[in-house]
Amino acid sequence: MKLQTLVDFLPRPLDPVRSIKIKLALLIVGSGGIALGFFRWQIGWLPPRTTITAVVLALVTSQILAHGMTRPLREMTAAAGRMAKGDYTRRVRATSRDEVGRLADAFNRMAADLAAADQQRRDLIANVSHELRTPITALNGVLENLVDGVEHPDPRTLRTALTQTERLSALVSELLDLSRIDAGAFPLDVEDVELAPLVDEVIAEAEVMAAALGRGVRFTVDLEPRIVVSADRARLHQVLLNLLDNAARHGPAGGEVGVEARVLGDHVVIEVRDEGPGIRPEDHARVFERFTRGERAGGGGTGLGLNIARWVVDLHGGSIGVAGPGSRIRVTLPR
């Protein structure tokens, strides 16, 4: 460690030179000159023609070899310039296994990650704009009709305006949750939570939401007695409500949504099912991505609920996924 610190403070006389090929040439000439000077000092004589020929051959060879060594660096410079303008498609060809090759591989991975992040940013802006536009347009229409006297402020009209306002509020809350997740500021207040009373609270809230949708959904519960989990009560409530709301929206009208929970070793397994046709196997992972909504009857919500549910479950050290066949989401939490 001390040797590395000492090396860091050594002078760097070649830093002003802008070409690594010229640096290599200067390195060969300088090291060779020092060696030849020492040799001359020892014996007092050198063959000048042989010396000049050796130096020229060394310089030519170094430039030929340096061209292949520095090509990935030049490509990285060009690719970085295009990245600054928003083009993340350029990749660097690297065949060597040295530090430059490893740097090129790391550069390519970074470029791919930046391209994915940029696409996610574009998708986020497009989806958020769409999600905001729909309730704002509906709310604007209701208010215009009220102002123009086309409609009167009766309970039905006001309920429509309230529904759109609640949709906006839910979207803003979920976007705030996503921002906390991305910032790594998603704290948990873990405590021992008895599952049965929590499920009863969630179902009572889900019944109100399902009634507002006019779906006529029935909720059933099948829990093992006295199940206790170590969890953040508010966040677990959020996960279960998201799952129940998702099932009510995507299941058939007048269908049944069931909640089951059991203890399996050191884990608690919670499953939410509906009577829909199920989720296609190729969509099992995609349904937990942001702004992915089901294509079944009833329409989707904001497309953020399952993504947030996955993050909350992951923070608890558990797992969430589709348990086929059918429409069944399984949450596994440590006891």
N, C-alpha and C positions, 0 to 999 in steps of 0.2 A: 504493500500500500504506500509506504514511504517512497519507494522507487518510482511508482507511478506518479506520485505528487511531484517528485523532482523532475521527471520527464516533462510534465505539463508546463513547468516553468522554463524549460530550455528555449533558446531563441529559435525562431522559424524564419530563416533568411529567404526562403523561396516563396513565402506567402504573397509578395507583390506580383509574382509571375502568374499570368492568367491561363496558361495552357499546361495541362499535366504532361503533355508530350515534351514540351520544352523543359519542364522540371526534371523529367527522367533523363533527358540529354545532359542537363547540367549536373545531375547526380552522377552520371557515368563519368563525365569529363572531370568533375571535381574529385571523385573518389579515385579515379585512375591517375590523375595528376599528383594527388597526395602519395599514392603508392609508388609511382615512378620517381617522385622527388625523394622519397625515403630510400628507394633503391639506388638512386644516383649518389645520395649522401653516403651510402654504405660502401659502394665500390668505385664511385667517382666517374662512371662512364655509362652511357646508354646508346644503343643503336638507334639513331634518329629516324631512319626510314621505316624500320620495323615498328617503332613507337607510333609514328604518325599513321601508318597503315592500320594498326590495331585500334587506334582511337576512332578513325573514320569508320571502320567496320562495326565497332561498338555503337557508334551514333546511328548508322543506317539500320542496324538490327533493332536497336531500341525503338526507332520511329515505326518500323514495320510492326513490331509486337505491340507497341503502345496504341496503334490504331484500333486493333481489336479489343484491347483492354478498356479504352476510353469510349468506345462506341455506345455502350449502355448508358454511360454518364451523359453523353450528348443527347441521347434519346430521352432520358429522364428530364433534362433541361427543357427540351422542346415540349414534352408532354405536360410538364408543370406549367409552362406558359399557356397551353391550351386549357388546362384546368382552371387557371385564373379567369378565363373567359367563359367558363361554364361547360366545357367539353370534357367529359370524363371517359371517353371511349378509347383514348390512346393507351396502348400497352407497350411495355419495353421487352424486347427480345433478349433473353439472357441465357447463355449456355454454360458459362463458367461456374465453378463451385467455390470461388473465393469470396472475399468480402463484397466485391462489386456485384457478383451474381446474387448473393443473399440480399444485398441492398435492392437490386432490381426486382427480386421476388417480393420483398416487402413493399416496394413501391407499387407493384401491380395489385397486391392485396388492398393497399390503401386506396388506390384508384377505384377498385370495385366497391369498396365500402362507401366511398364518397358518392359514387354513382347511385348506389342503393339509397343512401341517405337523401340525396337530392330528389330522387323519384318519390320517396316517402313524403318529403316536404311538399312536392307538387300535388301529390294525391291528397295530403292533408288539407291544403288550401282549397282544392277543388271540392272535396267532400264537405268541409265545413261551410263553404259558401253555399253549396246546395242545401245542406241541412238548415242553415239559417234562413235562406230565401223562402223555403216552403211555409214555415209558420209566420214569418213576417208578412208575406203576401196575403195569407189567409186573414191574419189579424188586421192588416191594413184594409182589406175588403170589408170586414165587419164594421170597423170604425167609420169608414166612408159611408156605408149604408146608414149607420146611426146618425151621422152628422147631416146627411142629405134627407133624412126622414123616410128613407125607403123601408127601414126596419125600425122597430121600437125596442127599447131596452127591456125586453121581457126576459124571463129566466133562461129560455132556450138560447137566445142570442148571446146573453152574457156568459152562459156556460161554454159556448163555442169560443168566445174570446179568451175565457179562462183556460180552456184546454190548450190553445195555442201558446198562451203565456207560460203555462206549466211545461210545455214541450221545449220552449226556449230556455227556461230555467234549468231543466234537466240536462240539456246539451251543454250549457255553460258550466254546470257542476261537473259533468264528466270530462270536459276539456280541462278544467282546473285539476282534476285528479290525474289526468294524463301528464300535465305539466309537472306535477309533483313527482310522478313516477320517473319521468325523464330526468328530472333534477336530482333524483335519489333522495327526495325529501318526502317519504311516505311512511311516517312513523306508525308503530303499532302499540296500542295500550292493551297488553296481553293480560288476561285474567281467566279464572275458571268459569266457563259458561255452561249452564245446563241447557241442553239442546231443545227439549220439548217446549218450554215456555217461549224460547226465541222463535221456533218454527210457528207457533200459534200466532205470535205478533206479525210475522212475515206474511202468513196466509191471510190474516185479516186485512193487511194493507194490499196484498195482491188481489183479493176479492173486489176491493173498491176500484182498483185500476182496471180489472177485467170487466166490471160492470160499466165503466165509462167507455170501454171499447165496444160494448154490446155483444160480447162473444158468448155469453151464457155458459162459461166454463165452471166446472165443479172441481174442487180441490179435495184431495184425500191425503191422509197421513198414516204412515206405518212406521213407528219408531220403537226401537228397543227401549225399555224403561231406564230412566236415570242415566242417560248418556251425558258425560261431562267432557268438554274439550278445553284446552288452553288456547284461547284465541282473543282477538280484538272483537268485542261484541258488536260494535257499530259496523266494522268492516265485514264481519261474517253475515250480519243482517243485510248489508249491501249486496254481497255475493248471492245469497239465497233469493233476495227479491229480484235481482237481475235474472236469475235462472227461471223463477216462476213467471215473471213477466214475459220472458222470451218464449216459454212453453205455451202460455196463454195466447200470445200473438200468433204463433206458428202452428198450433194445433188446430183441429177442426172446431168449428163453432158448435157449442153444446157438448163438447168433449170433456174429457177428464184429465186433470193434471195431478200426478201423484208425487209425494215426497216420502222417501224411505231412508232410514238410517239404521246402521248396525255397527257393532264393535267387531273389528277383525284384527286380533292380535294387539299390537301397540298402536293401531290406527282406528279412526272412525271414518266409515264410508257413508257418504250422503249421496243419494241419487234422486234426480228430478226427471220425470218422464212425462210425455204427453202421448196422445193417440195419433199423431201425425204419421206420414209415410216414412219418416226417418231421414237421416242425413247421409248423403252419398259418401262412400268410403274415401273418395279423393278429396272431399271437403272437410274431413274430420279435423285436420290441423288448421285449415283456412278459416273456419268459423270463429276462431279465437283471434284473428287478425283485426286490426282497426278498420272500421267502416265496412265490415263484411256483414251483410244482412241476408236473412233467409229469403227464399223465393216462393215460400208457400203462402197460403191464404192468410189474410189478416195483416200482412205487411210487417215490416221490421220497425225497430225503434231507430235510435241514432246510429247503430252499428258499433257502439263503443262498449256496451255492457259486458259482453263476454271477454273482451280484451282486458278490461279493468278487473273482472273476476279472476282471470288467470294470474294477473300480477298480484292480487291480494292473496290468493292461495299459495303462490310461489313464495311470498314473503313469510307465510306461516310455515314454510317447509313442507307443504303438501303438494298435491298434483290434481289436475283437472283435465278431463278429456271426455270424448264421446265413447259411450259404452254401448256398442251395437249388439244385436240388431235393433232397429227402431230408433225412436227419438228419446234418447236417454243420455243425460249428462251426469258424470260421476265425479264427485269431489272426495279426495282422500286427505285427511288431516291427522297429524300425530296427536295422540292423546296427551 
